[in-house]
Amino acid sequence: MFSGTKKGKMATDTLTQQNTIAHGTNITGDIVSDGDFRIEGTVQGNVKTPGKVVLGKTGYIKGTLTSANADIEGKFSGKLSLSDTLTLKSSAYVEGEVEVGKLAVEPGATFNATCVMKGSIKELNNGGGQRPQKEEQSA
């Protein structure tokens, strides 16, 4: 009777848990996970998750980050590919290549990157690329 409820709860908890790389931890290599991440340490390599990555103030990623969303307070250097939103906090430092759906930047953040916004191409094409013409009046 209780074992079924417990298993269901554990499965839900596993999906909502957040992976944490603590301050002072150095990882070299690739990380692939189905869960969200909070990184306060250093990662040199590739991080891939369909969820959200939070790079804390003491966090540093040198490599490739592929996810849906990311909040950056620390330092990122490399290629960043997000299907949704990148949020740069005031203490963030980002350099490299960035491809995002949406970008939010707080004052004070450093953003030295080439940036491609996926949704912007669709919006520009819908406008037809033509400016409205002004009517000339003769006096």
PEJOTA-V304925 format. One record per residue. N is the residue number from 0. PSI is psi in whole degrees, 0 to 359 (none if undefined). Layout:
# PEJOTA-V304925
N_PSI + N_PSI
This chain:
# PEJOTA-V304925
0_312 + 1_337 + 2_324 + 3_319 + 4_320 + 5_317 + 6_317 + 7_320 + 8_319 + 9_320 + 10_319 + 11_317 + 12_320 + 13_321 + 14_332 + 15_356 + 16_152 + 17_131 + 18_140 + 19_131 + 20_109 + 21_159 + 22_135 + 23_353 + 24_131 + 25_125 + 26_129 + 27_120 + 28_187 + 29_142 + 30_125 + 31_128 + 32_154 + 33_349 + 34_172 + 35_163 + 36_145 + 37_122 + 38_117 + 39_348 + 40_206 + 41_132 + 42_122 + 43_103 + 44_205 + 45_136 + 46_126 + 47_125 + 48_146 + 49_355 + 50_223 + 51_143 + 52_128 + 53_119 + 54_104 + 55_175 + 56_325 + 57_1 + 58_150 + 59_127 + 60_127 + 61_106 + 62_221 + 63_134 + 64_122 + 65_118 + 66_184 + 67_310 + 68_153 + 69_137 + 70_122 + 71_124 + 72_336 + 73_220 + 74_134 + 75_135 + 76_119 + 77_216 + 78_127 + 79_120 + 80_109 + 81_138 + 82_344 + 83_251 + 84_135 + 85_124 + 86_120 + 87_117 + 88_170 + 89_334 + 90_3 + 91_146 + 92_115 + 93_130 + 94_145 + 95_221 + 96_134 + 97_132 + 98_115 + 99_166 + 100_316 + 101_151 + 102_128 + 103_124 + 104_124 + 105_149 + 106_137 + 107_342 + 108_147 + 109_124 + 110_91 + 111_79 + 112_157 + 113_135 + 114_131 + 115_125 + 116_118 + 117_319 + 118_340 + 119_329 + 120_316 + 121_316 + 122_319 + 123_320 + 124_329 + 125_332 + 126_346 + 127_352 + 128_9 + 129_140 + 130_148 + 131_139 + 132_141 + 133_143 + 134_134 + 135_136 + 136_136 + 137_139 + 138_none
